[in-house]
Amino acid sequence: MSSQPESVAAKQPQAPYEAPPLVQLTNKWINDLTARTRARPIPWEGYHRANLLSSDELKMINAVISKQDKSKTESLLEEQGGDYASLFLRLLSKLSRTDTLQQILVLVGDMLNQRDDRLELFLQSQGQEEHDGIYFPWGPFVKLLEVQDDFVQLRSAHFLTLLLVYSASKSSRPSPPPNVLPRLLEFLVSLLEPAHSDRSQVSGQTSSTSGSIPRRATSDFAEGNGPDISLVLLEALLRSQKYRQIVWAEEIGRLEGDSKKVSEERSNGLIPNLVQILRQSLLPSGSALPSLSVSPSGSKPGSGSATPSTQTTAATSSTLVPLSVQGSSTRASTQITYQATLVLWLLSFDKEIAEGINSKFGVATILTDVARNAVKEKVIRVIVAIFRNLLEKAPEANASALLGAKALTLCQNLSTRKWSDEEIEEDIQLVKEKLAHKLEGMTSYDEYLSELSSGQLTFENPAHELEDFWKENAAKLVENDGETLKKLVAILKESQDSVSLAVACSDIGKFVQFFEPGKRRVDQLGAKVRIMDLMSHSDPDVKFRALHTVSRLVSASWR
């Protein structure tokens, strides 16, 4: 894979209308709804009689929804494009009926179809009018993220993404209002949340100043297409370094619970949800993917929603098999797994993100596991490219953790395979060489620390059961305010992996066996209570190791 994210601006030819689209969103669900919405009659004359449309505005609307050929419509938009952009923004700002909003969004989509240069017409209205404190063209689309209709929300997110990407590519353009991207991110990230962690959807409309986006289970939203569309839009946004930095600031804000940056109502965060998708891709292949009984849209009865309520969903590459249905986990599709890794790859181009993404979110082990089990070359290609970025941009922060996650063994195995892409061979070789070089200078204790940094433990490392290792190193676990012991206890408390739990229990037992004062530290960190809980674990090895360690913890008085 290329060592740099694809530059959208660099692809722009002289004729803007011939350029590839800034955001390639080809989704069958959206396309079907667009066609259905375009054919639905809207009482525009009634809006005129209610003084919501002037005579001139009514004529403009009728001109683009009439049955004239596309060439005439294109000519009209060429001549009056700025007027139409302003009209659509005003209508989206002041009208509230769902089917009307849907049709206006379809008209905006028709205007921008293969003509990203027309985004400039919308940006020309910047600062002219405001909606709830956010000026045009951003305000109306931000407002629509809160309308309880899947099509309206997703199309608004799409157009906001287009405007943000286009604006970032034009240095002469003023930056969008600072709250626009965070609000869009909040919505997109909420679409990636597993059903079992979803909060109840906010009833009624939410104030646009509250920063809270209505949501519901991802398996219901847009007939399961929400995660797919969200990842496509996130990929487009994260090609911009400026937006990557904003995303990272939001992630750190969530992680640290900074009340100035993060509302308690916000989602779990982008990176934790991406990690959850990758975990779901590792579910056993025999796991049944539940058939989706499609629910109607979130629009209220009588709202005029064009969302279909058919009982089948087309299985296309752009249609997601839901990640979870009624709270039960299902295996993530290869395409969704690939898209999730692409988002992580784009994030890894930022040095600050590369330095912190594994230490804060533990991505090394899950990425290694996904690559080890992946069938498709494209998934492996992206993951190895992520490893390359992590090692090139922040080697000190990542080399040990990648060794602990067995990334070197993975790359040694991958280097024996035939690949259709030469770049993957180059990346595999580079990662393998960097990790092998790092390993050469490591002591057995360094290797143990690298394994702890990965967040996943196995008995493949003989140090776990060597008494000589623990005689020499047990006391080191409490150095630097017990930093190493705290990492071990964190795995004990947080890991869901039975092997890691068994190894952690064993390590605690060895630690207190050869460092008697460590018993008090183990108890103070809450590890003793956790190990006692694991005495009833379903895995027999975890249960055995826990029993054995508890006997050591209580076998003698503290010194």
C-alpha positions as CSV (number, residue, x, y, z in Angstrom):
1,M,0.0,0.0,0.0
2,S,1.1,3.5,-0.6
3,S,3.0,5.1,2.2
4,Q,0.8,8.2,2.0
5,P,-3.0,8.6,2.0
6,E,-4.3,9.3,-1.4
7,S,-4.5,13.1,-2.0
8,V,-7.9,14.1,-3.4
9,A,-6.7,17.5,-4.4
10,A,-3.8,16.0,-6.4
11,K,-6.3,14.1,-8.6
12,Q,-8.2,17.1,-9.7
13,P,-7.8,17.7,-13.5
14,Q,-8.3,21.1,-15.1
15,A,-12.0,20.4,-15.9
16,P,-13.6,20.0,-12.4
17,Y,-16.6,18.0,-13.7
18,E,-14.2,15.3,-15.0
19,A,-12.6,14.8,-11.6
20,P,-13.3,11.6,-9.7
21,P,-15.8,12.2,-6.9
22,L,-14.5,13.5,-3.6
23,V,-16.7,11.0,-1.8
24,Q,-17.6,7.8,-3.6
25,L,-20.9,6.7,-2.0
26,T,-22.5,3.9,-4.0
27,N,-25.1,2.3,-1.7
28,K,-28.1,0.4,-3.0
29,W,-30.3,1.4,-0.1
30,I,-29.7,5.1,-0.7
31,N,-30.0,4.7,-4.5
32,D,-33.4,2.9,-4.2
33,L,-34.7,5.5,-1.8
34,T,-33.5,8.3,-3.9
35,A,-35.4,7.0,-6.9
36,R,-38.5,6.4,-4.9
37,T,-38.3,9.9,-3.3
38,R,-37.8,11.6,-6.7
39,A,-41.1,10.1,-7.9
40,R,-43.1,11.2,-4.9
41,P,-45.3,14.2,-5.4
42,I,-44.7,17.1,-3.0
43,P,-47.4,19.9,-2.5
44,W,-45.1,22.8,-3.5
45,E,-48.2,24.9,-4.5
46,G,-49.4,24.5,-0.9
47,Y,-46.2,25.8,0.4
48,H,-46.6,28.8,-1.9
49,R,-50.1,29.4,-0.6
50,A,-48.8,29.2,2.9
51,N,-46.2,31.9,2.1
52,L,-43.4,29.5,2.6
53,L,-42.4,29.8,-1.1
54,S,-42.4,32.9,-3.2
55,S,-43.7,32.8,-6.8
56,D,-40.1,32.9,-8.2
57,E,-39.0,30.1,-5.9
58,L,-42.0,27.9,-6.9
59,K,-41.1,28.4,-10.5
60,M,-37.5,27.4,-9.8
61,I,-38.6,24.2,-8.0
62,N,-41.0,23.3,-10.7
63,A,-38.3,23.7,-13.3
64,V,-36.0,21.1,-11.8
65,I,-38.7,18.6,-10.8
66,S,-40.6,18.7,-14.1
67,K,-40.3,16.0,-16.7
68,Q,-37.8,17.9,-18.9
69,D,-34.7,16.1,-20.1
70,K,-31.4,16.2,-18.1
71,S,-29.6,18.5,-20.6
72,K,-32.1,21.3,-20.0
73,T,-31.9,20.8,-16.2
74,E,-28.1,20.9,-16.5
75,S,-28.3,24.1,-18.5
76,L,-30.6,25.6,-15.9
77,L,-28.2,24.7,-13.1
78,E,-25.3,26.1,-15.0
79,E,-27.0,29.4,-15.4
80,Q,-28.6,29.7,-11.9
81,G,-26.6,27.3,-9.8
82,G,-25.9,29.8,-7.1
83,D,-29.6,30.7,-6.8
84,Y,-30.5,27.1,-6.5
85,A,-27.9,26.4,-3.8
86,S,-29.2,29.3,-1.7
87,L,-32.8,28.2,-2.3
88,F,-32.2,24.6,-1.2
89,L,-30.4,25.8,1.9
90,R,-33.2,28.1,2.9
91,L,-35.8,25.4,2.3
92,L,-33.9,22.9,4.4
93,S,-33.6,25.4,7.1
94,K,-37.2,26.4,7.4
95,L,-39.3,23.3,6.3
96,S,-39.8,20.4,8.6
97,R,-42.1,17.8,6.8
98,T,-40.0,14.7,6.3
99,D,-41.0,13.8,2.7
100,T,-40.3,17.4,1.7
101,L,-36.8,17.4,3.3
102,Q,-36.1,14.1,1.5
103,Q,-37.0,15.5,-1.9
104,I,-34.9,18.7,-1.4
105,L,-31.9,16.5,-0.4
106,V,-32.5,14.5,-3.6
107,L,-32.4,17.7,-5.6
108,V,-29.2,18.7,-3.9
109,G,-27.8,15.3,-4.7
110,D,-28.8,15.6,-8.4
111,M,-27.2,19.0,-8.5
112,L,-23.9,17.7,-7.1
113,N,-23.9,14.3,-9.0
114,Q,-20.5,14.1,-10.7
115,R,-20.1,17.8,-10.2
116,D,-18.2,18.3,-6.9
117,D,-17.2,21.7,-8.2
118,R,-20.7,22.9,-7.5
119,L,-20.0,22.7,-3.8
120,E,-18.4,26.0,-4.3
121,L,-21.9,27.4,-5.0
122,F,-23.0,26.3,-1.6
123,L,-19.9,27.6,0.1
124,Q,-20.5,31.0,-1.5
125,S,-23.4,31.4,0.9
126,Q,-21.1,31.0,3.9
127,G,-21.9,33.4,6.6
128,Q,-24.9,34.9,4.8
129,E,-27.6,33.3,7.1
130,E,-27.6,31.3,10.3
131,H,-29.5,28.4,11.6
132,D,-29.4,27.9,15.4
133,G,-26.1,29.8,15.5
134,I,-24.4,27.9,12.6
135,Y,-24.1,29.8,9.4
136,F,-24.9,28.6,5.9
137,P,-24.2,26.2,4.3
138,W,-23.4,24.1,7.4
139,G,-26.3,25.0,9.7
140,P,-29.2,23.3,7.7
141,F,-27.3,20.0,7.2
142,V,-26.2,19.9,10.9
143,K,-29.9,20.4,11.9
144,L,-31.0,17.5,9.7
145,L,-28.7,15.1,11.6
146,E,-31.3,15.3,14.3
147,V,-34.3,14.6,12.2
148,Q,-35.6,11.1,13.0
149,D,-35.5,9.8,9.5
150,D,-32.6,7.6,8.3
151,F,-32.5,8.9,4.7
152,V,-32.5,12.5,5.9
153,Q,-29.8,11.9,8.4
154,L,-27.5,9.9,6.1
155,R,-27.9,12.3,3.1
156,S,-27.2,15.3,5.4
157,A,-24.1,13.5,6.7
158,H,-23.0,12.8,3.1
159,F,-23.3,16.5,2.1
160,L,-21.6,17.7,5.2
161,T,-18.7,15.4,4.4
162,L,-18.6,16.6,0.8
163,L,-18.5,20.2,2.0
164,L,-15.8,19.5,4.6
165,V,-13.6,17.6,2.2
166,Y,-14.0,20.2,-0.6
167,S,-13.3,23.0,1.9
168,A,-10.2,21.3,3.2
169,S,-8.9,21.0,-0.4
170,K,-9.3,24.8,-1.0
171,S,-6.8,26.8,1.1
172,S,-8.5,30.0,0.1
173,R,-11.7,28.9,1.8
174,P,-12.4,29.9,5.4
175,S,-12.6,27.0,7.9
176,P,-16.0,25.7,8.8
177,P,-17.5,26.5,12.2
178,P,-15.6,24.6,14.9
179,N,-18.6,22.6,16.0
180,V,-19.5,21.2,12.6
181,L,-17.0,18.3,12.3
182,P,-17.5,17.2,16.0
183,R,-21.2,17.0,15.4
184,L,-20.8,15.0,12.2
185,L,-18.3,12.7,13.9
186,E,-20.7,12.1,16.8
187,F,-23.4,11.0,14.3
188,L,-21.1,8.8,12.2
189,V,-19.4,7.2,15.2
190,S,-22.9,6.4,16.7
191,L,-23.6,4.3,13.6
192,L,-20.7,2.0,14.5
193,E,-21.9,1.2,18.0
194,P,-22.9,-2.4,18.7
195,A,-26.6,-2.9,19.4
196,H,-26.0,-4.1,22.9
197,S,-24.3,-0.8,23.9
198,D,-26.8,1.5,22.2
199,R,-28.6,4.0,24.4
200,S,-32.2,4.6,24.0
201,Q,-33.0,7.0,21.1
202,V,-33.9,10.5,22.2
203,S,-37.6,11.0,21.9
204,G,-38.7,14.0,19.8
205,Q,-36.4,16.6,18.3
206,T,-33.3,17.5,20.1
207,S,-32.0,21.1,20.2
208,S,-29.2,21.6,17.8
209,T,-27.3,23.4,20.5
210,S,-27.3,20.4,22.8
211,G,-24.9,18.4,20.7
212,S,-26.9,15.2,21.1
213,I,-27.7,13.1,18.0
214,P,-30.7,10.8,18.2
215,R,-29.7,7.2,17.6
216,R,-30.9,3.6,17.8
217,A,-29.6,0.1,17.3
218,T,-27.3,-0.1,14.2
219,S,-29.1,-3.2,13.1
220,D,-32.3,-1.2,12.6
221,F,-30.9,2.0,11.3
222,A,-31.1,2.3,7.5
223,E,-31.8,-1.4,7.2
224,G,-28.3,-2.2,8.5
225,N,-26.5,0.1,6.1
226,G,-25.5,2.7,8.6
227,P,-22.0,1.3,9.5
228,D,-21.0,0.8,5.8
229,I,-22.0,4.4,4.9
230,S,-20.4,5.8,8.1
231,L,-17.1,4.1,7.3
232,V,-17.1,5.4,3.7
233,L,-17.6,9.0,4.9
234,L,-15.0,8.6,7.7
235,E,-12.5,7.4,5.1
236,A,-13.1,10.6,3.0
237,L,-12.7,12.9,6.1
238,L,-9.6,11.2,7.4
239,R,-7.6,11.8,4.2
240,S,-7.2,15.3,5.6
241,Q,-4.5,15.8,8.2
242,K,-6.4,18.6,9.8
243,Y,-9.5,16.4,10.3
244,R,-7.3,13.5,11.6
245,Q,-6.1,15.8,14.4
246,I,-9.6,16.9,15.3
247,V,-10.7,13.2,15.4
248,W,-7.8,12.3,17.7
249,A,-8.6,15.2,20.0
250,E,-12.2,14.0,20.2
251,E,-11.0,10.5,21.0
252,I,-8.6,11.6,23.7
253,G,-11.4,13.8,25.1
254,R,-13.7,10.8,25.4
255,L,-11.0,8.7,26.9
256,E,-10.0,11.2,29.5
257,G,-13.6,12.3,30.3
258,D,-12.9,15.9,29.7
259,S,-16.3,17.5,30.3
260,K,-15.3,20.5,28.2
261,K,-14.9,18.3,25.1
262,V,-17.2,15.4,25.7
263,S,-20.9,15.1,26.6
264,E,-21.9,12.1,28.6
265,E,-24.5,11.4,25.9
266,R,-21.9,10.9,23.3
267,S,-20.9,7.5,21.8
268,N,-18.2,5.2,22.9
269,G,-15.7,6.7,20.4
270,L,-14.5,5.9,16.9
271,I,-11.4,3.8,17.7
272,P,-13.2,1.6,20.4
273,N,-16.0,0.9,17.9
274,L,-13.5,0.1,15.1
275,V,-11.8,-2.4,17.5
276,Q,-15.2,-3.9,18.3
277,I,-15.8,-4.4,14.6
278,L,-12.5,-6.2,14.3
279,R,-13.3,-8.4,17.3
280,Q,-16.5,-9.4,15.6
281,S,-14.7,-10.3,12.5
282,L,-12.9,-13.0,14.6
283,L,-16.1,-14.8,15.7
284,P,-16.1,-18.5,14.6
285,S,-17.0,-18.9,10.9
286,G,-19.8,-21.2,12.0
287,S,-21.6,-18.4,13.8
288,A,-24.9,-17.8,12.1
289,L,-25.6,-14.5,10.6
290,P,-29.2,-13.7,11.6
291,S,-31.5,-12.8,8.7
292,L,-32.5,-9.2,9.1
293,S,-36.2,-8.5,9.6
294,V,-36.2,-5.0,8.2
295,S,-37.9,-2.3,10.4
296,P,-39.5,0.8,9.1
297,S,-37.5,4.0,9.3
298,G,-37.4,6.1,12.5
299,S,-39.8,8.6,11.0
300,K,-43.1,8.9,12.8
301,P,-46.3,7.5,11.2
302,G,-47.7,10.0,8.8
303,S,-44.5,11.9,8.3
304,G,-44.4,11.0,4.6
305,S,-41.1,9.0,5.0
306,A,-40.1,7.3,1.8
307,T,-38.2,4.6,3.7
308,P,-39.3,1.2,2.5
309,S,-40.4,-1.5,4.9
310,T,-39.8,-4.5,2.7
311,Q,-38.7,-7.7,4.3
312,T,-35.5,-8.3,2.3
313,T,-32.3,-6.4,1.8
314,A,-30.2,-6.7,-1.3
315,A,-26.9,-8.3,-0.6
316,T,-24.4,-6.1,-2.4
317,S,-20.8,-5.2,-1.6
318,S,-22.1,-1.9,-0.3
319,T,-24.8,-3.3,1.9
320,L,-23.8,-4.4,5.4
321,V,-24.9,-7.5,7.1
322,P,-25.7,-6.0,10.5
323,L,-23.0,-6.2,13.1
324,S,-25.5,-7.3,15.8
325,V,-29.2,-8.0,16.0
326,Q,-31.2,-7.8,19.2
327,G,-28.0,-7.6,21.2
328,S,-26.5,-10.9,20.0
329,S,-23.1,-10.6,18.3
330,T,-22.6,-11.7,14.7
331,R,-19.5,-12.0,12.6
332,A,-18.6,-8.7,10.8
333,S,-18.4,-9.1,7.0
334,T,-15.0,-9.0,5.2
335,Q,-16.0,-5.7,3.6
336,I,-16.8,-4.0,6.9
337,T,-13.6,-5.4,8.4
338,Y,-11.6,-4.0,5.5
339,Q,-13.3,-0.6,5.8
340,A,-12.5,-0.5,9.5
341,T,-8.9,-1.2,8.9
342,L,-8.8,1.5,6.2
343,V,-9.9,4.1,8.8
344,L,-7.2,2.9,11.2
345,W,-4.7,3.1,8.4
346,L,-5.6,6.7,7.6
347,L,-5.3,7.6,11.3
348,S,-1.9,6.1,11.6
349,F,-0.4,8.7,9.2
350,D,-0.4,11.3,12.0
351,K,2.7,11.0,14.2
352,E,0.8,11.9,17.4
353,I,-1.9,9.3,16.7
354,A,0.8,6.7,15.8
355,E,2.4,7.4,19.2
356,G,-0.7,6.9,21.2
357,I,-3.2,4.7,19.4
358,N,-1.8,1.4,20.7
359,S,-1.0,2.5,24.3
360,K,-4.4,4.0,24.7
361,F,-6.6,1.6,22.6
362,G,-4.6,-1.6,22.3
363,V,-4.9,-2.0,18.5
364,A,-1.7,-4.1,18.0
365,T,-3.0,-7.4,19.2
366,I,-6.4,-7.2,17.5
367,L,-4.9,-6.2,14.2
368,T,-2.4,-9.1,14.3
369,D,-5.2,-11.5,15.1
370,V,-7.3,-10.2,12.2
371,A,-4.4,-10.4,9.8
372,R,-3.6,-13.9,11.0
373,N,-7.2,-15.1,10.3
374,A,-8.0,-13.0,7.2
375,V,-8.8,-14.7,4.0
376,K,-8.8,-11.6,1.7
377,E,-5.4,-10.2,0.7
378,K,-6.8,-6.6,0.9
379,V,-7.4,-6.9,4.6
380,I,-3.8,-8.2,5.3
381,R,-2.4,-5.5,3.0
382,V,-4.0,-2.7,5.0
383,I,-3.0,-4.1,8.4
384,V,0.7,-4.6,7.4
385,A,0.6,-1.0,6.1
386,I,-0.7,0.1,9.5
387,F,2.2,-1.7,11.2
388,R,4.6,0.0,8.8
389,N,3.2,3.5,9.7
390,L,3.4,2.7,13.4
391,L,7.0,1.6,13.2
392,E,8.1,4.5,10.9
393,K,6.3,7.3,12.7
394,A,6.6,6.1,16.3
395,P,9.0,3.2,16.6
396,E,9.7,3.6,20.4
397,A,6.0,3.6,21.2
398,N,5.1,0.6,19.0
399,A,8.0,-1.8,18.3
400,S,7.8,-3.6,21.7
401,A,4.0,-3.8,21.6
402,L,4.1,-5.3,18.1
403,L,6.6,-7.8,19.2
404,G,4.5,-8.7,22.1
405,A,1.5,-9.1,19.8
406,K,3.5,-11.6,17.7
407,A,3.5,-9.3,14.7
408,L,7.1,-10.5,13.8
409,T,5.9,-14.2,13.7
410,L,3.0,-13.1,11.6
411,C,5.2,-11.3,9.1
412,Q,7.7,-14.2,9.0
413,N,4.8,-16.4,8.0
414,L,3.3,-13.9,5.5
415,S,6.7,-13.5,3.8
416,T,6.5,-17.1,2.6
417,R,3.3,-16.5,0.7
418,K,2.8,-15.3,-2.9
419,W,1.1,-11.9,-3.2
420,S,-0.5,-10.2,-6.2
421,D,0.6,-6.7,-4.9
422,E,4.3,-5.9,-4.8
423,E,3.7,-3.2,-2.1
424,I,2.5,-5.7,0.4
425,E,5.8,-7.7,0.0
426,E,7.8,-4.5,0.6
427,D,5.7,-3.7,3.7
428,I,6.0,-7.2,5.1
429,Q,9.8,-7.2,4.6
430,L,10.2,-3.7,6.2
431,V,8.1,-4.6,9.2
432,K,9.9,-7.9,9.6
433,E,13.3,-6.3,9.5
434,K,12.4,-3.5,12.0
435,L,10.9,-5.9,14.5
436,A,13.8,-8.4,14.1
437,H,16.3,-5.6,14.7
438,K,14.4,-4.5,17.8
439,L,14.3,-8.1,19.1
440,E,18.0,-8.5,18.8
441,G,18.7,-6.0,21.5
442,M,16.0,-7.1,24.0
443,T,16.5,-9.0,27.2
444,S,14.0,-11.6,28.3
445,Y,12.5,-9.0,30.7
446,D,12.2,-6.6,27.7
447,E,10.3,-9.3,25.8
448,Y,8.1,-9.8,28.8
449,L,7.3,-6.0,28.9
450,S,6.6,-6.0,25.2
451,E,4.1,-8.8,25.7
452,L,2.4,-6.8,28.5
453,S,2.2,-3.8,26.2
454,S,0.3,-5.8,23.6
455,G,-2.4,-6.5,26.2
456,Q,-2.5,-10.3,25.3
457,L,-0.5,-13.0,27.1
458,T,0.3,-16.6,26.0
459,F,2.4,-19.4,27.4
460,E,4.4,-19.4,24.2
461,N,6.8,-17.0,26.0
462,P,8.7,-19.5,28.3
463,A,9.5,-16.6,30.8
464,H,6.0,-17.0,32.3
465,E,6.9,-20.4,33.9
466,L,10.7,-20.1,34.3
467,E,11.5,-19.8,38.0
468,D,14.9,-18.2,37.2
469,F,13.2,-15.4,35.3
470,W,11.0,-14.6,38.3
471,K,13.8,-14.8,40.8
472,E,15.7,-12.3,38.8
473,N,12.8,-10.0,37.8
474,A,9.9,-10.2,40.2
475,A,11.0,-7.1,42.2
476,K,11.2,-5.1,39.0
477,L,7.4,-5.2,38.6
478,V,7.0,-2.6,41.4
479,E,9.7,-0.2,40.1
480,N,8.5,3.2,38.8
481,D,5.5,3.2,41.2
482,G,4.6,-0.4,40.1
483,E,4.0,0.6,36.4
484,T,4.6,-3.0,35.2
485,L,2.5,-4.6,37.9
486,K,-0.3,-2.2,37.0
487,K,-0.2,-3.3,33.4
488,L,-0.4,-7.0,34.4
489,V,-3.3,-6.3,36.7
490,A,-5.1,-4.3,34.0
491,I,-4.9,-7.4,31.7
492,L,-6.3,-9.5,34.6
493,K,-9.2,-7.1,35.1
494,E,-10.0,-6.1,31.5
495,S,-9.1,-9.1,29.2
496,Q,-11.9,-11.3,27.8
497,D,-9.3,-13.8,26.5
498,S,-9.1,-17.0,28.6
499,V,-5.5,-17.6,27.8
500,S,-4.5,-14.1,28.8
501,L,-6.4,-14.5,32.1
502,A,-4.8,-17.8,32.8
503,V,-1.3,-16.4,32.1
504,A,-2.0,-13.3,34.2
505,C,-3.1,-15.4,37.2
506,S,0.0,-17.5,36.9
507,D,2.2,-14.4,36.7
508,I,0.7,-12.9,39.8
509,G,1.3,-16.2,41.6
510,K,5.0,-16.3,40.5
511,F,5.4,-12.6,41.4
512,V,4.2,-13.1,45.0
513,Q,6.1,-16.3,45.3
514,F,9.4,-14.6,44.6
515,F,8.6,-11.2,46.0
516,E,6.7,-11.6,49.3
517,P,6.0,-7.8,49.8
518,G,4.2,-7.8,46.5
519,K,1.1,-9.4,48.2
520,R,0.1,-6.1,49.7
521,R,0.5,-4.3,46.3
522,V,-1.6,-7.0,44.6
523,D,-4.4,-6.6,47.1
524,Q,-4.2,-2.8,46.9
525,L,-4.7,-2.9,43.1
526,G,-7.8,-5.1,43.4
527,A,-6.1,-8.1,41.8
528,K,-6.8,-10.4,44.7
529,V,-10.6,-9.9,44.5
530,R,-10.4,-10.4,40.7
531,I,-8.5,-13.6,41.0
532,M,-10.9,-14.9,43.6
533,D,-13.7,-14.2,41.1
534,L,-11.9,-16.1,38.4
535,M,-11.9,-19.2,40.6
536,S,-15.4,-19.8,39.2
537,H,-14.5,-19.0,35.6
538,S,-15.9,-21.4,32.9
539,D,-12.4,-22.1,31.5
540,P,-10.8,-24.9,33.5
541,D,-7.3,-23.6,33.1
542,V,-8.3,-20.1,34.3
543,K,-10.0,-21.7,37.2
544,F,-7.0,-23.8,38.1
545,R,-4.5,-21.0,37.8
546,A,-6.7,-18.7,39.9
547,L,-7.1,-21.3,42.6
548,H,-3.3,-21.9,42.7
549,T,-2.6,-18.2,42.9
550,V,-5.1,-17.5,45.7
551,S,-3.5,-20.2,47.7
552,R,-0.2,-18.4,47.4
553,L,-1.8,-15.0,48.3
554,V,-3.2,-16.3,51.5
555,S,-0.4,-18.9,52.4
556,A,1.6,-16.6,54.7
557,S,1.4,-13.3,56.6
558,W,2.4,-10.1,54.9
559,R,5.8,-8.9,55.7
